[in-house]
Amino acid sequence: MRALFSLLLTISFAAAAQSKKQKGDSSIPLPTTEPTVVKPAAPAAAVPAASTPPPAAPAKADDVLPLPMAGPELPALDLSLLKDTSLCIFPFVKESSAGAADKQYLDAIQKTFFDVAKDSPLLKDAVLLGDSTSKCEARDAACFSSVGKMARCQNVLVGSSAAKGNGYVLSVRIFEVGKQRVLPGSEVEQVLETDRQADVQAWAEGQACRALQVKCVGRISVDADRRDMTIYVDNRLAPRTFKTPEVIAVEPGVHGVRVAVGQRTSLEKKVPVRRGGFSETIYARQTEKGGLPLSLASELHGERPPASVDVREGKWTKPVGYTLAGAGIIPLGVGILQGQIRRSLMNQA
């Protein structure tokens, strides 16, 4: 019996020691603020489960309902003054020498604005200004108005960027040629922690779509292999269809994506989304310790991450459960030992 009693004590103390050595959850707690729940979007077409979704033809805006932009990011634009006017698209202006400044990069940004302007129901005409355009400072109203007058445009749209810390301040404004001023309510800006061409083009497209009242829709692709994973886009709860991958309709721009399971959440991944296109696929997985890492398809170089691992939380099989079970076995063993001693004494009597 002494050997049995010693064995029970050994099991209990070993389980307790293992519990102390167990590392805590490496995930980040969810913010205390409640996310805004949006109405489910109309199911988007299924996308093949590949590292990068194949290019798709631009979808009609009426086919899908994009997840609405967060309130603080919506520019307060009232561009009714552009109704039935002509708009010149000025070459993209770099306000600092930092970052990429090659001609192809600048032309691509200008073309992004122009492509959206051509589809605007407000404008009578859109004109793409060429390389021979006079050089103007980013906020020189007189210079832009002079260029617009020579091109016979009533307004001039200008996009620009300036270095700020680890990122760039990107802005867009529209100048009234006749009054040599910025059109009231037409100037918006945003700080991006990147100067990659894809990010800037997505940002420009989103700003142009909202400013010129063009319905634009892109899609974010998220490969989440657990049904208990919730997906957040810009800290807003996104609807799930439980397809692989999930396809979430959004407005063009640079969006932050994260996933959560219960009170655990991943870090956020930023992805650019163009109108009529897909983002790079984001893979969400759960580790054995409860972590929720996100990986971009480009980071995996064509590979797929391993499947998520189950995390058994709150069950007796965890070390704490072993400790409690061991603590319960001790009095049980003591009781058995005491009962056998009593029977032995009675037999002797």
Sequence and secondary structure as in RCSB ss.txt:
>XXXX:A:sequence
MRALFSLLLTISFAAAAQSKKQKGDSSIPLPTTEPTVVKPAAPAAAVPAASTPPPAAPAKADDVLPLPMAGPELP
ALDLSLLKDTSLCIFPFVKESSAGAADKQYLDAIQKTFFDVAKDSPLLKDAVLLGDSTSKCEARDAACFSSVGKM
ARCQNVLVGSSAAKGNGYVLSVRIFEVGKQRVLPGSEVEQVLETDRQADVQAWAEGQACRALQVKCVGRISVDAD
RRDMTIYVDNRLAPRTFKTPEVIAVEPGVHGVRVAVGQRTSLEKKVPVRRGGFSETIYARQTEKGGLPLSLASEL
HGERPPASVDVREGKWTKPVGYTLAGAGIIPLGVGILQGQIRRSLMNQA
>XXXX:A:secstr
 HHHHHHHHHHHHHHHHHHHHS    SEE  SS   B            SSS        TTT   B   GGGS 
    GGGTT EEEE   EESSSSS   HHHHHHHHHHHHHHHHT SS SEEEE  TTS    TT HHHHHHHHHH
TT SEEEEEEEEEETTEEEEEEEEEETTTTEE TT  EEEEES   HHHHHHHHHHHHHHHTT    EEEEEEE 
 TT EEEETTEE      SSEEEEE SEEEEEEEEETTEE   EEEEE TTSB   EEE   TTS   EEEHHHH
TT           SSTTSHHHHHHHHHHHHHHHHHHHHHHHHHHHHHH 
